Amino acid sequence: MKAATSRRAVSMGNQVMREVATLLVEEAQDPRLQLVTLSGVRMNGNLRIAEIFYTVSGDEAHLKEVQTGLEKATGFLRSRLGRNLKLQFIPELRFIFDDFLEDVVYAKPNPKN
């Protein structure tokens, strides 16, 4: 997916991130979605796809459970986005685990001293 860099895409991405984060905290009933942190949203050029980056701590099995829970909640989240944001087109939501923070925290020291 080619990411959009326009102000409109960035603004819409921020709106989507705020709304999805609020929905996950306040309305999501799935216990797998507790302690999920959204780290960013990237919109495509025509604003039809939103890639939502998230982080969560735990082992590989827990990460798979969280991914499954997010994929299962996609329909609920899209319908609520449509009501709350009143957009003409509700973007398709794709959840992607953001391992950037893990790489920074668990980075190995540089062997060249």
C-alpha positions in Angstrom: 0.0 0.0 0.0 1.3 3.4 -0.9 0.9 5.8 2.0 -0.6 9.2 1.5 1.2 12.3 2.8 -1.4 14.9 2.2 -2.7 17.0 5.2 -6.1 15.5 4.6 -4.8 11.9 4.9 -2.8 12.8 8.0 -5.8 14.5 9.6 -8.1 11.6 8.8 -5.5 9.1 10.1 -5.4 11.0 13.4 -9.2 11.0 13.6 -9.3 7.3 12.9 -6.7 6.6 15.5 -8.4 8.6 18.2 -11.8 7.0 17.5 -10.5 3.4 17.4 -8.5 3.9 20.6 -11.5 5.3 22.4 -13.7 2.4 21.1 -11.1 -0.2 22.2 -11.0 1.3 25.7 -14.7 2.2 26.2 -16.7 -0.3 24.2 -14.8 -3.3 23.1 -15.9 -6.3 25.2 -13.2 -8.7 24.0 -10.7 -9.4 26.9 -7.9 -10.0 24.3 -8.0 -6.3 23.4 -7.1 -5.0 26.8 -3.8 -3.1 27.1 -3.5 -2.7 23.3 -1.8 0.6 22.5 -2.2 2.2 19.1 1.0 3.8 17.8 0.0 5.2 14.5 -2.3 5.1 11.4 -1.2 5.3 7.8 -3.9 6.0 5.2 -3.6 5.1 1.5 -3.9 7.7 -1.3 -7.7 7.5 -1.8 -8.3 7.2 2.0 -10.0 3.8 1.6 -7.5 1.8 3.7 -6.3 2.6 7.1 -3.3 0.6 8.4 -3.4 0.8 12.2 -0.2 0.1 14.0 -0.5 -1.3 17.5 1.8 -2.5 20.3 1.1 -5.0 23.1 3.4 -6.8 25.5 3.5 -10.6 25.8 4.8 -13.7 24.1 4.0 -14.9 20.5 0.9 -16.7 21.5 -0.5 -13.6 23.2 0.3 -11.5 20.1 -1.6 -13.9 17.9 -4.6 -13.8 20.2 -4.6 -10.0 20.1 -4.3 -10.0 16.3 -7.2 -12.4 16.1 -9.2 -10.2 18.4 -8.5 -7.1 16.4 -9.5 -8.8 13.2 -12.7 -10.0 14.7 -13.5 -6.5 16.0 -12.9 -4.9 12.6 -16.6 -4.9 11.6 -17.7 -3.4 14.9 -15.0 -0.7 14.8 -15.8 0.2 11.2 -19.6 0.6 11.9 -18.8 2.8 15.0 -16.4 4.9 12.9 -19.1 5.4 10.4 -21.5 6.7 13.1 -19.0 8.8 15.0 -17.1 10.4 12.1 -19.9 10.6 9.5 -17.6 9.9 6.6 -18.7 9.2 3.1 -16.5 6.2 2.9 -15.4 4.2 5.9 -11.8 3.0 5.4 -11.0 -0.7 5.6 -9.1 -1.3 8.8 -5.9 -3.3 8.7 -4.1 -4.0 12.0 -0.3 -4.3 11.9 1.9 -5.1 14.9 4.4 -2.4 15.4 7.7 -3.9 16.5 9.6 -0.6 16.3 9.5 -0.1 20.1 10.5 -3.6 20.8 13.5 -3.2 18.5 14.5 0.0 20.4 14.1 -1.5 23.8 15.7 -4.8 23.1 18.4 -3.5 20.8 21.7 -5.2 21.1 24.7 -3.0 21.8 26.9 -2.2 18.9 29.9 -4.5 18.9 32.1 -1.8 17.4 33.6 0.1 20.3 
